[in-house]
């Protein structure tokens, strides 16, 4: 038992009776949201007997497991030999650029050829940061000039990936939300531009959210999902945060599944989402 569940178990164990208001506050504080929280409390109260700490944890796990998607299929190269294009989006500070590099490293270690595109061009540090990661991990990268059009960087990278027979192209894009209109315009343009060379591209659109930001992560997911229909999440900073509820909340509210998680600074601490492991060992 880890993180939030361990704290909750210890708190309930030390009380003669359940403090229902406090339990609700703890569950909402773990970013599970009001709907899930009330479902958990209703189930516990409906047992009609004295509730133990084990009961609380078990019912929590059942609700969380019921909301989360089953593990998604492993990413595999396309049968036609063309690159799978992955757009990685998110606000600055969530670990977006680092996650792009770590995803590339994960795919490389699975034996696939990978290329990175540094398309968060309005934040010079992002391009530089991705370049450092690419050098460190031995992954080719396509960069644009400072303030270059992000769509043109993605187009150039896609062209190169097609010519080189690269299996996966990961584009580190839009690192900000100035206004909803600007976000929609930029991401829509990237989608259209990549689609010029492959009608099916981009193939996977992933939003990076910081597990410690709670409700802000849900708000970000809503905005990005309006701008670009998201396929999944990368949830970062799960190491010891006890705040994995954001994955549950976004799944329930927006039906966007978590596909990858970040558990630390090192490239190896990035992995595909596993529901059982998440419920039993991370939350």
One Martini backbone bead per residue (centre of mass of N, CA, C, O) as a GRO file, in nm:
protein
  283
    1UNK     BB    1   0.097   0.036   0.023
    2UNK     BB    2   0.050   0.373  -0.097
    3UNK     BB    3   0.040   0.679  -0.006
    4UNK     BB    4  -0.275   0.761   0.036
    5UNK     BB    5  -0.373   0.487   0.151
    6UNK     BB    6  -0.186   0.481   0.395
    7UNK     BB    7  -0.289   0.737   0.532
    8UNK     BB    8  -0.587   0.652   0.547
    9UNK     BB    9  -0.553   0.394   0.711
   10UNK     BB   10  -0.423   0.526   0.961
   11UNK     BB   11  -0.651   0.722   1.028
   12UNK     BB   12  -0.886   0.515   1.060
   13UNK     BB   13  -0.745   0.327   1.273
   14UNK     BB   14  -0.738   0.581   1.495
   15UNK     BB   15  -1.054   0.540   1.496
   16UNK     BB   16  -1.360   0.457   1.627
   17UNK     BB   17  -1.487   0.644   1.403
   18UNK     BB   18  -1.621   0.765   1.128
   19UNK     BB   19  -1.542   1.064   0.953
   20UNK     BB   20  -1.719   1.162   0.691
   21UNK     BB   21  -1.623   1.450   0.631
   22UNK     BB   22  -1.321   1.381   0.633
   23UNK     BB   23  -1.328   1.167   0.411
   24UNK     BB   24  -1.430   1.347   0.189
   25UNK     BB   25  -1.193   1.547   0.201
   26UNK     BB   26  -0.972   1.342   0.136
   27UNK     BB   27  -1.079   1.248  -0.143
   28UNK     BB   28  -1.085   1.528  -0.274
   29UNK     BB   29  -0.780   1.590  -0.206
   30UNK     BB   30  -0.705   1.336  -0.414
   31UNK     BB   31  -0.874   1.399  -0.688
   32UNK     BB   32  -1.157   1.227  -0.722
   33UNK     BB   33  -1.402   1.376  -0.673
   34UNK     BB   34  -1.736   1.397  -0.602
   35UNK     BB   35  -1.855   1.144  -0.735
   36UNK     BB   36  -1.661   0.930  -0.621
   37UNK     BB   37  -1.681   1.005  -0.327
   38UNK     BB   38  -1.990   0.947  -0.293
   39UNK     BB   39  -1.976   0.651  -0.381
   40UNK     BB   40  -1.795   0.553  -0.153
   41UNK     BB   41  -1.965   0.648   0.089
   42UNK     BB   42  -2.227   0.501   0.017
   43UNK     BB   43  -2.112   0.214   0.028
   44UNK     BB   44  -2.018   0.222   0.322
   45UNK     BB   45  -2.294   0.302   0.452
   46UNK     BB   46  -2.445   0.043   0.317
   47UNK     BB   47  -2.330  -0.195   0.504
   48UNK     BB   48  -2.447  -0.186   0.807
   49UNK     BB   49  -2.166  -0.142   0.960
   50UNK     BB   50  -1.871  -0.154   1.079
   51UNK     BB   51  -1.593   0.034   0.973
   52UNK     BB   52  -1.296  -0.031   0.826
   53UNK     BB   53  -0.998   0.033   0.686
   54UNK     BB   54  -1.021  -0.194   0.477
   55UNK     BB   55  -1.289  -0.104   0.358
   56UNK     BB   56  -1.204   0.170   0.252
   57UNK     BB   57  -0.981   0.073   0.059
   58UNK     BB   58  -1.144  -0.130  -0.108
   59UNK     BB   59  -1.359   0.068  -0.218
   60UNK     BB   60  -1.167   0.260  -0.351
   61UNK     BB   61  -1.040   0.055  -0.548
   62UNK     BB   62  -1.299  -0.027  -0.693
   63UNK     BB   63  -1.369   0.252  -0.808
   64UNK     BB   64  -1.106   0.311  -0.959
   65UNK     BB   65  -1.103   0.051  -1.135
   66UNK     BB   66  -1.387   0.118  -1.270
   67UNK     BB   67  -1.280   0.380  -1.422
   68UNK     BB   68  -1.041   0.271  -1.536
   69UNK     BB   69  -0.870   0.166  -1.782
   70UNK     BB   70  -0.749  -0.055  -1.948
   71UNK     BB   71  -0.483  -0.155  -2.083
   72UNK     BB   72  -0.314  -0.044  -2.338
   73UNK     BB   73  -0.178  -0.085  -2.617
   74UNK     BB   74   0.104  -0.135  -2.757
   75UNK     BB   75   0.327   0.027  -2.934
   76UNK     BB   76   0.331  -0.002  -3.292
   77UNK     BB   77   0.422  -0.026  -3.589
   78UNK     BB   78   0.340   0.024  -3.899
   79UNK     BB   79   0.266  -0.172  -4.177
   80UNK     BB   80   0.346   0.064  -4.405
   81UNK     BB   81   0.618   0.221  -4.281
   82UNK     BB   82   0.506   0.457  -4.148
   83UNK     BB   83   0.488   0.703  -3.932
   84UNK     BB   84   0.420   0.756  -3.605
   85UNK     BB   85   0.235   1.031  -3.485
   86UNK     BB   86   0.325   1.227  -3.193
   87UNK     BB   87   0.153   1.444  -2.984
   88UNK     BB   88   0.283   1.676  -2.741
   89UNK     BB   89   0.106   1.828  -2.474
   90UNK     BB   90   0.125   2.132  -2.268
   91UNK     BB   91   0.214   2.295  -2.007
   92UNK     BB   92   0.430   2.457  -1.843
   93UNK     BB   93   0.577   2.234  -1.591
   94UNK     BB   94   0.480   1.919  -1.645
   95UNK     BB   95   0.699   1.758  -1.842
   96UNK     BB   96   0.679   1.755  -2.157
   97UNK     BB   97   0.966   1.745  -2.277
   98UNK     BB   98   1.070   1.510  -2.108
   99UNK     BB   99   0.846   1.308  -2.199
  100UNK     BB  100   0.922   1.300  -2.494
  101UNK     BB  101   1.203   1.175  -2.445
  102UNK     BB  102   1.111   0.924  -2.279
  103UNK     BB  103   0.935   0.802  -2.499
  104UNK     BB  104   1.160   0.767  -2.703
  105UNK     BB  105   1.331   0.579  -2.523
  106UNK     BB  106   1.125   0.354  -2.491
  107UNK     BB  107   1.103   0.287  -2.796
  108UNK     BB  108   1.399   0.233  -2.845
  109UNK     BB  109   1.416  -0.009  -2.630
  110UNK     BB  110   1.201  -0.171  -2.824
  111UNK     BB  111   1.344  -0.131  -3.128
  112UNK     BB  112   1.282   0.152  -3.234
  113UNK     BB  113   1.247   0.415  -3.448
  114UNK     BB  114   1.332   0.761  -3.362
  115UNK     BB  115   1.189   1.099  -3.357
  116UNK     BB  116   1.238   1.445  -3.294
  117UNK     BB  117   1.033   1.747  -3.236
  118UNK     BB  118   1.100   2.099  -3.185
  119UNK     BB  119   0.779   2.277  -3.146
  120UNK     BB  120   0.849   2.471  -2.890
  121UNK     BB  121   0.951   2.773  -3.014
  122UNK     BB  122   0.866   2.999  -2.786
  123UNK     BB  123   1.065   2.815  -2.603
  124UNK     BB  124   1.391   2.794  -2.604
  125UNK     BB  125   1.434   2.592  -2.368
  126UNK     BB  126   1.286   2.352  -2.500
  127UNK     BB  127   1.475   2.304  -2.737
  128UNK     BB  128   1.731   2.269  -2.570
  129UNK     BB  129   1.630   2.042  -2.386
  130UNK     BB  130   1.570   1.835  -2.613
  131UNK     BB  131   1.859   1.832  -2.724
  132UNK     BB  132   1.993   1.714  -2.474
  133UNK     BB  133   1.831   1.454  -2.466
  134UNK     BB  134   1.900   1.350  -2.750
  135UNK     BB  135   2.202   1.324  -2.701
  136UNK     BB  136   2.190   1.137  -2.451
  137UNK     BB  137   1.992   0.911  -2.613
  138UNK     BB  138   2.035   0.891  -2.927
  139UNK     BB  139   1.828   1.103  -3.081
  140UNK     BB  140   1.687   1.234  -3.333
  141UNK     BB  141   1.656   1.588  -3.440
  142UNK     BB  142   1.420   1.856  -3.503
  143UNK     BB  143   1.476   2.199  -3.569
  144UNK     BB  144   1.405   2.533  -3.518
  145UNK     BB  145   1.387   2.841  -3.514
  146UNK     BB  146   1.332   3.092  -3.338
  147UNK     BB  147   0.989   3.134  -3.367
  148UNK     BB  148   0.895   2.923  -3.528
  149UNK     BB  149   0.678   2.741  -3.692
  150UNK     BB  150   0.552   2.459  -3.560
  151UNK     BB  151   0.433   2.330  -3.820
  152UNK     BB  152   0.698   2.335  -3.986
  153UNK     BB  153   0.860   2.150  -3.803
  154UNK     BB  154   0.671   1.905  -3.829
  155UNK     BB  155   0.688   1.880  -4.134
  156UNK     BB  156   0.993   1.836  -4.159
  157UNK     BB  157   1.006   1.589  -3.974
  158UNK     BB  158   0.807   1.413  -4.132
  159UNK     BB  159   0.965   1.408  -4.394
  160UNK     BB  160   1.216   1.274  -4.272
  161UNK     BB  161   1.076   1.022  -4.156
  162UNK     BB  162   0.980   0.918  -4.427
  163UNK     BB  163   1.261   0.904  -4.572
  164UNK     BB  164   1.397   0.720  -4.326
  165UNK     BB  165   1.188   0.513  -4.193
  166UNK     BB  166   1.055   0.607  -3.942
  167UNK     BB  167   0.839   0.490  -3.687
  168UNK     BB  168   0.873   0.748  -3.483
  169UNK     BB  169   0.709   1.066  -3.415
  170UNK     BB  170   0.793   1.327  -3.181
  171UNK     BB  171   0.599   1.614  -3.084
  172UNK     BB  172   0.691   1.911  -2.928
  173UNK     BB  173   0.436   2.115  -2.817
  174UNK     BB  174   0.241   2.332  -2.692
  175UNK     BB  175   0.336   2.530  -2.389
  176UNK     BB  176   0.045   2.685  -2.389
  177UNK     BB  177  -0.218   2.924  -2.264
  178UNK     BB  178  -0.340   3.207  -2.368
  179UNK     BB  179  -0.576   3.117  -2.554
  180UNK     BB  180  -0.806   2.929  -2.694
  181UNK     BB  181  -0.771   3.032  -2.980
  182UNK     BB  182  -0.464   2.998  -3.011
  183UNK     BB  183  -0.455   2.699  -2.952
  184UNK     BB  184  -0.640   2.603  -3.179
  185UNK     BB  185  -0.483   2.722  -3.411
  186UNK     BB  186  -0.210   2.578  -3.370
  187UNK     BB  187  -0.305   2.278  -3.351
  188UNK     BB  188  -0.467   2.276  -3.613
  189UNK     BB  189  -0.226   2.337  -3.797
  190UNK     BB  190  -0.058   2.090  -3.729
  191UNK     BB  191  -0.259   1.881  -3.819
  192UNK     BB  192  -0.288   1.974  -4.115
  193UNK     BB  193   0.012   1.959  -4.193
  194UNK     BB  194   0.058   1.657  -4.137
  195UNK     BB  195  -0.185   1.563  -4.325
  196UNK     BB  196  -0.045   1.620  -4.605
  197UNK     BB  197   0.143   1.337  -4.575
  198UNK     BB  198  -0.098   1.210  -4.381
  199UNK     BB  199  -0.424   1.148  -4.331
  200UNK     BB  200  -0.380   1.000  -4.031
  201UNK     BB  201  -0.237   1.240  -3.927
  202UNK     BB  202  -0.222   1.220  -3.626
  203UNK     BB  203  -0.224   0.923  -3.408
  204UNK     BB  204  -0.124   1.073  -3.131
  205UNK     BB  205  -0.268   1.254  -2.843
  206UNK     BB  206  -0.080   1.398  -2.574
  207UNK     BB  207  -0.125   1.482  -2.234
  208UNK     BB  208   0.049   1.668  -1.996
  209UNK     BB  209   0.033   1.601  -1.641
  210UNK     BB  210   0.036   1.712  -1.311
  211UNK     BB  211  -0.041   1.543  -1.024
  212UNK     BB  212  -0.014   1.806  -0.820
  213UNK     BB  213  -0.260   2.000  -0.962
  214UNK     BB  214  -0.530   1.875  -1.009
  215UNK     BB  215  -0.775   2.077  -1.116
  216UNK     BB  216  -0.587   2.203  -1.329
  217UNK     BB  217  -0.562   1.949  -1.505
  218UNK     BB  218  -0.857   1.940  -1.588
  219UNK     BB  219  -0.866   2.218  -1.723
  220UNK     BB  220  -0.649   2.154  -1.933
  221UNK     BB  221  -0.792   1.913  -2.065
  222UNK     BB  222  -1.034   2.069  -2.168
  223UNK     BB  223  -0.884   2.267  -2.353
  224UNK     BB  224  -0.724   2.063  -2.529
  225UNK     BB  225  -0.972   1.894  -2.619
  226UNK     BB  226  -1.094   2.125  -2.787
  227UNK     BB  227  -0.843   2.170  -2.976
  228UNK     BB  228  -0.758   1.848  -2.936
  229UNK     BB  229  -0.834   1.533  -2.965
  230UNK     BB  230  -0.770   1.330  -2.719
  231UNK     BB  231  -0.611   1.006  -2.635
  232UNK     BB  232  -0.418   1.095  -2.383
  233UNK     BB  233  -0.202   1.048  -2.100
  234UNK     BB  234   0.061   1.208  -1.911
  235UNK     BB  235   0.166   1.131  -1.584
  236UNK     BB  236   0.333   1.325  -1.357
  237UNK     BB  237   0.472   1.319  -1.044
  238UNK     BB  238   0.414   1.027  -0.878
  239UNK     BB  239   0.645   1.044  -0.680
  240UNK     BB  240   0.509   1.056  -0.367
  241UNK     BB  241   0.233   1.234  -0.394
  242UNK     BB  242  -0.060   1.103  -0.365
  243UNK     BB  243  -0.194   1.224  -0.672
  244UNK     BB  244  -0.353   1.013  -0.876
  245UNK     BB  245  -0.653   1.126  -0.913
  246UNK     BB  246  -0.633   1.273  -1.188
  247UNK     BB  247  -0.672   1.018  -1.363
  248UNK     BB  248  -0.960   0.964  -1.265
  249UNK     BB  249  -1.097   1.236  -1.320
  250UNK     BB  250  -1.041   1.252  -1.631
  251UNK     BB  251  -1.175   0.988  -1.705
  252UNK     BB  252  -1.461   1.059  -1.596
  253UNK     BB  253  -1.505   1.347  -1.735
  254UNK     BB  254  -1.346   1.279  -2.045
  255UNK     BB  255  -1.241   0.993  -2.139
  256UNK     BB  256  -0.921   1.002  -2.065
  257UNK     BB  257  -0.656   0.808  -2.082
  258UNK     BB  258  -0.389   0.661  -1.938
  259UNK     BB  259  -0.063   0.576  -2.088
  260UNK     BB  260   0.148   0.737  -1.905
  261UNK     BB  261   0.422   0.747  -1.657
  262UNK     BB  262   0.587   0.948  -1.404
  263UNK     BB  263   0.850   0.861  -1.136
  264UNK     BB  264   1.091   1.052  -1.241
  265UNK     BB  265   1.394   1.172  -1.381
  266UNK     BB  266   1.454   0.923  -1.521
  267UNK     BB  267   1.403   0.749  -1.810
  268UNK     BB  268   1.318   0.475  -1.657
  269UNK     BB  269   1.075   0.655  -1.505
  270UNK     BB  270   0.900   0.543  -1.760
  271UNK     BB  271   0.563   0.420  -1.828
  272UNK     BB  272   0.323   0.228  -1.881
  273UNK     BB  273   0.010   0.192  -1.799
  274UNK     BB  274  -0.103   0.022  -1.491
  275UNK     BB  275  -0.373  -0.041  -1.312
  276UNK     BB  276  -0.285  -0.231  -1.083
  277UNK     BB  277  -0.027  -0.081  -1.006
  278UNK     BB  278  -0.162   0.186  -0.941
  279UNK     BB  279  -0.362   0.092  -0.717
  280UNK     BB  280  -0.144  -0.072  -0.536
  281UNK     BB  281   0.149   0.122  -0.566
  282UNK     BB  282   0.082   0.449  -0.610
  283UNK     BB  283  -0.181   0.577  -0.468
   0.00000   0.00000   0.00000
